[in-house]
C-alpha cells in the first residue's frame, strides 16, 4: 500500500503543470489636476511594465501601449473589453485628452459610473456596489457616434443635444466584452476606487477558455405537439381574444 502511495506522489510530480496566464493591472489617474503622478503599470509572467506620460515626447515613456494592445488581441479578435483598454490609456496621455474625451467618474458609495468618448465611440463602465469591474458585465459601448476626418472626431448631429453636447439618451449601448470566435479570454474583476478625484484601478485578470453560452431550455409551448387540423379550423373560426400587452 505504501509503495502505491509513494508511486502516486512520484507520478504527480513528474507530470507537466500548466500555469494559468495572468495580467496584473495597476492604474492611477488624477481627474482634477495634472500632478505628474499618473501611471499605468502592468505585468505578465514574461513582461513587467511601468509606464506614464512623457511631456517631452507627448507619448508614454515606456511606449507600452502597443504591447498592451497585443495582450488585448489574438488573431485580430479582442480578449477583453475595448473600453478597458481605452480607459487605461488616460494615464499615459496628456491631461487635455480627458477633456477632449469628456471623461467623467461618478461615485455613489463604493460604486462607480465611468463614461467617456474615444475615437468615435462612447463608453459606459459601471462597477458593482463593492467597486469591482467585471470584464464580462461592467462594460458597454455605443459605436459610430462621431465622424472621423483626418483623425478629428466630430459628434454626429443625430446624437447632439440642443447645447451641441453629446446627448447620452440618444445612444444605444451594447455589451463590450470579448469577440466571438476566440479560444481564450482575459477574465476577472478589477478593484476601482475614486477618492479625492484620484481614480485607481488594480487587480489581476486570468486567461481562461472562452465560456460556452448557456443553451436556453425549450418552453412548454415549444415542447407541445402542433395542433391538429380540427383544432386549426376551430381556432380560425373562433380566434381567441387578444391578451393585454405584458409589461
Residue pairs with C-beta under 8 A, 6 or more apart in sequence:
19 45
20 206
20 207
20 208
21 44
21 45
21 206
21 207
22 44
22 45
22 204
22 205
22 206
22 207
23 42
23 43
23 44
23 71
23 186
23 204
23 205
23 206
23 207
24 42
24 43
24 44
24 203
24 204
25 40
25 41
25 42
25 88
25 190
25 201
25 202
25 203
25 204
25 205
26 39
26 40
26 41
26 42
26 201
26 202
27 39
27 40
27 41
27 87
27 88
27 91
27 199
27 200
27 201
27 202
28 37
28 38
28 39
28 91
28 198
28 199
28 200
29 38
29 90
29 91
29 98
29 198
29 199
29 200
30 37
30 38
30 197
30 198
30 199
31 98
31 103
31 105
31 194
31 197
31 198
31 199
32 197
33 197
34 95
38 52
38 53
38 90
38 91
38 92
39 50
39 51
39 52
39 91
40 49
40 51
40 52
40 60
40 64
40 88
40 89
40 91
40 92
41 49
41 50
41 51
42 49
42 64
42 68
43 49
44 71
47 67
49 62
49 64
49 67
49 68
50 62
51 60
51 61
51 62
51 64
51 65
51 91
51 92
52 60
52 61
52 62
52 91
52 92
53 59
53 60
53 61
53 91
53 92
53 93
53 94
54 60
54 61
55 94
58 94
59 92
60 92
60 93
61 92
64 92
65 89
65 92
68 85
68 88
69 85
71 79
71 186
72 78
72 79
72 80
72 85
72 186
73 79
74 182
74 183
74 184
75 182
77 178
77 179
77 180
77 181
77 182
78 178
78 179
78 182
79 178
79 179
79 182
79 184
79 185
79 186
79 207
80 135
80 177
80 178
80 185
80 186
80 205
81 135
81 138
81 139
81 176
81 177
81 178
82 121
82 123
82 139
82 141
82 176
83 123
83 124
83 125
83 139
83 140
83 141
83 176
84 125
84 133
84 135
84 139
86 116
86 118
86 119
86 121
86 123
87 114
87 116
87 123
87 125
87 201
88 201
89 97
89 118
90 97
90 98
90 101
90 103
98 116
101 116
101 117
101 118
102 115
102 116
102 117
102 166
103 114
103 115
103 116
104 114
104 115
104 116
105 112
105 113
105 114
105 194
105 199
106 112
106 113
106 114
107 194
109 129
110 127
110 129
110 130
110 131
110 193
111 126
111 127
111 128
111 129
111 130
111 131
112 125
112 126
112 127
112 131
112 192
112 193
112 194
112 199
113 124
113 125
113 126
113 127
114 123
114 124
114 125
114 126
114 192
114 199
115 122
115 123
115 124
115 125
115 168
116 122
116 123
117 123
117 145
117 146
117 153
117 155
117 166
119 148
119 153
120 143
120 144
120 145
120 146
120 147
120 148
120 153
121 141
121 142
121 143
121 144
121 145
122 141
122 142
122 145
122 166
122 168
122 171
122 173
123 139
123 140
123 141
123 176
124 139
124 140
124 141
124 173
125 133
125 138
125 139
125 140
126 138
127 133
127 138
127 192
128 134
128 138
131 191
131 192
131 193
132 138
132 189
132 190
132 191
132 192
133 139
133 189
133 190
133 191
133 192
133 201
133 203
134 188
134 189
135 177
135 178
135 185
135 186
135 187
135 188
135 189
135 190
135 205
136 177
136 187
139 175
139 176
139 177
140 173
140 174
140 175
140 176
141 173
141 174
141 176
142 171
142 172
142 173
142 174
144 156
145 155
145 156
145 159
145 166
145 171
146 153
146 154
146 155
146 156
147 153
147 154
147 156
155 166
158 170
159 166
159 167
159 170
159 171
160 166
160 167
161 167
177 185
178 185
178 186
178 210
182 210
183 209
183 210
184 207
184 208
184 209
184 210
185 207
185 208
185 209
185 210
185 211
186 205
186 206
186 207
187 205
187 206
187 207
187 208
188 203
188 204
188 205
188 206
189 203
190 201
190 202
190 203
190 205
191 201
191 202
191 203
192 199
192 200
192 201
193 199
193 200
194 200
227 235
